[in-house]
């Protein structure tokens, strides 16, 4: 078990590995950055619990497989100047990168690993660990493979979360669905997928702070969580709908930008499929909160004493206000400018 200073050191090394991959000017240095990132995240995952140890082993094996294929493709591409061979190597590199970030069709490890992690590590897995692979994918845009990954990620992310009762797996399948939208945005503009990623990271952070604060891991634990105070209803409900991209919440803004970009590029068939899958994700987002509104419960007094949960609640209420009315605020700012 590592102390806090060791964890901070590993977190700094993890960030440094991602930055090395992003700023590298060769595939070999990008591979080195990904390996530094991997080897620094493994100690953060392991906390002397059976499920976290199993999750760290699964993560290590999957990432090691992807890294070995990535390095093999880089070495072969440097040895061959044939265009067909280089195209094949780029396909191999693309496949390993979507495996590293857990996008379909190489998503098989992602929900199982998420199930064994703490909420803080889950947030790291859903946000920071995707930056370097997404940035590297933007360098080798192979449109047929990108479209295949977009369609499969949207479908698997939506359909896979239907029968889940684990909140971590729900967030994992939600992340897979959002990866489809990010790659669809990347197909049209680099700035667009970065914007989408920032909105997604902000909304995911709010949800995970809430789940971590009350140690919720399954849907049925949310019912007892709401006995603390009534405000949790609205915080969870608004943030889930915003994460799902329902207007007029702020989470609809990046989806609107992607929709506009895809319409302008005549990608209507893929867009229709993505929108239908988004409706399915909204269904299981609403299932988390709608059923709790139907329950009778005893409400305790809120803010009866000041503690760390009270501080978190102030933060969540502020973030939820931004999430709920952010679209109006951004629209008003746009009109003023």
N, C-alpha and C positions, 0 to 999 in steps of 0.2 A: 504494500500500500504506500503510495507516494504522498508526501506532505504537500502543502499548498505552494511552497516555493518551487518544488520540482515540477508541479503541474503548470505553473506559470512559465517555467523554462521550456517545457515540452510544447506549450501553446505557442511560444515565440518561435521555436524551431519549425513548428507546423506552418505558421504564417510565412516564415522565411522560405520554406520549400515551395509554397505556392507562388510566391513572388519571383523566385528563381525560374520556375516554369514559364510564368507569364512574360518575363523580360528576356528570356533566352533567345539567341539568334540561330540555334541549331536544335535538331531533334534530340541529339545526345544530351545536351545540357537540360532540355526540357524533361527528358527521362530521369536525369539525376535529381531535379527538383521534385518530381513526383515521388521518387523513392525517399527523399528526405521527409517529405510530407507524410508518407505512409509510415515510416519507422518512428516518427514522433507522435503519430495518432494512436498507435497500438498501445503504448503505456497509459495513455489517457483513458482508453476503453476498459482496461483491466483494473478492477477494484476488488479483487478477491471474492467475487461472487460467481456462482456456477454459470448463470446465464450470460453475464458479461464476458467471462472467459471464453465460453463457447462462441459468442458473437465476435470477439476479437480474433479467434482462430479462423472462423469463416471469412471474416473480412481480410485477414492476412493471406489466406490461400487464394481467394478470388483476385485480390490486388496483385499478388505475386505472379499468378498466371497471366493477367493482363500485362504486367510489366515485362515479363519474359517475351511474350509475343510482340510487344511494342519494340523492345530492343532488337529482336530478331528482324523485324521489318525495317528498322532504321539501318542496321548493318547491311542487309540485302540491297536496300535502295542506294546506299553509298557505293556498293560494288558493281551495280548494273546501271547502265545509261539507257537501256531500252525503254521506250515510252510505255509499252504495255506492262513491263515489269514494275515500273514506277507507279503506274495507276493501281496495280495489284497491291503494292506496298502501302499506298495511301488508303486503300480500302481496309487493310489490316490495321493500320494505325487508327483509322476512324472507329473500327469495331472495338479496339481495346479501350479507346477513350470513352465510348458510351458505356462499356462495361465498368469502367472505373467510377463513373458518376451514377450508375444504376438506372440508366435509361433502357427502355424496351428496345429490342428483344432480349437484352442481357441484364434483365432486372431481377433475376431469380433470387439473388443473394440479399437484395436490399431490404425487403420487409422483415426477413428473418434476423438480420443483423440489427435492425432498428429495435426489434422486440427485446433484445437483451441489453440495450444501452440505457444509461440515465438520460434524463430530459436535456441536460446541458450538452452531453455528447450527441444526442439526437439532433439538437439544433445545429451543432457543428457539422454533422453529417449532411443535413438537409441544405445547408447554406454554403459555408466556407469551402467544404470539400468538393463542391461542384464548380468553383470559380476557375481553377486551372484547367480541368478537362474541357469546359465550355469554351474557354479562350483559345485552347489549342485546336478544338474542332473548327472554330471560326477561321483558322488558317487554311484548312483543307476541306472546303465545302464541296462535298460530292452530292449533288442534288437528289439523285434517285435514292441514295441511302438515307439522306436527311429526311426526305418525304416518308420513306418507309418507317423510320424511327418515330417521326411525328405522329403518324397514324396509329402505330402500335402502342406508343406511350399514352396517347389520349384514350384509347380503348381499354388497355390493361389498367391504367390508373383509375378509370371510372368503374369498370366492372369488377375489378379486384377488391374494391372497398365496400361492396354492397353487403356482404355477409360477415363483415369483421366486427368484433366487439372490443378489440384491443385498440386503444387510442393511438399507440405508437404505430401499429400497422395502418390505421386509417391515415395518419399523417404521412406515412411512407408512400401509400398509394396516391395520396394527394400530391406529393412531391413528384411522383412519376408523371402524373397528369400535367402538372405545371411545366415539367421538363419538355413535354411535347409542345406547349405553347412557346417556351423559350427558343426551342430549335426552329419552330415556324417563324418566329420573329428574326432569328439569326439568318434565316434564308433570304430575308429582305434587307436587313440593316443591322449592323453591329450595335449601334447606339440604342436600337429598339430592344434588343434582348437584354442589354445591360440595365436599361430602365425597368423592364419587367422584373429582372432579378432583384433589383433593389426594393421594389414594392413587395415582391413575394417574401423576401427576407424580413422585412419590417412586420408584415402580417403574421408570418410564422413565429417570429420572436414573441409577439403578444400572446399567441395561443399557448406557446410552450411555457412562458412565465406563469400563466394561469394554471396549467396542469401541474407544473413543478411546485407551485406554492401550496397546493392542496394534495400533492402526492397521488394524483389520479392516474390510473393506468388502464382502466376499463370503463365502458359506458355506464355500467350500473353504479360506479363510484361517483359519477356526476350527480346522481339524485341526492345523495347525502351531502355532497359538497354545497348544494344550494341552500341548506339549512343555516349556513353562516350568515348570509345577508342576501337581500333581494337584488342588489346591484349586479351580482354575478350572472343573473339571468340575462340582463341586457348586454353585459360585456361579452359573454360567450356568444350570444345570439348574433349581435352585430358583427363581431370579428369573424365568425364562421361564414356569415353571408358575404362579408367583404372578401374573405379568402376565396370563396367560391366565384367571385366576380359578378355578383348581382347588383344591378344599378338600383339606387343611386349611390352605393357605397364606393369608397376610394379604390377597392380592388377591381372595380369595373374599368377604371381608367386605363391600365396597361392592356387589358383585353380589348378595349375599344381601339387602342392604337394598333394592336396586331390585326384586328379585324379590318380596319381601314387600309392597312398596308397590304393585306392579302387580297382585298377587293380590287385595289389598284393594280395588282399584279395578276389578276384573273385566276386566282387559286380558289375558286368558289366551291368546288367539289370537296376538297380537303377541309375547307372552312366549315361547310355544313356538317361534316362528320365531327369535327372538333366541338362545334356548338352543341350538337346532340349529346356528346359525351360529357360536356360541362353541365348539362341539365341533370345527368345522373349523379355527378359529384355533388351538385347542390342538394339532391335528395338525401344522400347520407350525411351531409353537413347539417341539414335541417333535422334529421332524425336524432342527432346528438342533443339538440336543444328544445325541439318542439314538444317531445314527450314529457320533458320535465315541467313544462308550463301546465300540463294537465294534472299534476300531482298536488295534493294538499300537504302543506308542510308547516312546521312551526318556525317562525322567523325570530332570530335573536336580534338584540340591539346591535347596531353597527357602530364601530368606532367607540366602544365602551372604554377602551384603553389604547394608548398609543404603543404599537409594537412594529416589528418589521413587516408583518402582513398588512398593517394599515398603510405603511409607506408604499408597499407594492400595489395596494388598491388604488392609491392616489395616482401612481404611475399608469396603471392599467386604465383607469377612468380617463386620464388625459389622452393616452394613445387611442382608446376606443372612440373618443370624440373626434380625433383626427381621422380615424378609420371610417367613422360613420358619415362625417360631414366633409371629408377631404375633397370629394369630387366637387361639391359646391364651392369650397374655398379656392380650389385650383381654377375653377371656371370663373369665379369672380375676379381672381388675380389676373387671369388671361384677358378678361374684358377691360380691366383697368389699364393694363399695359398696352 
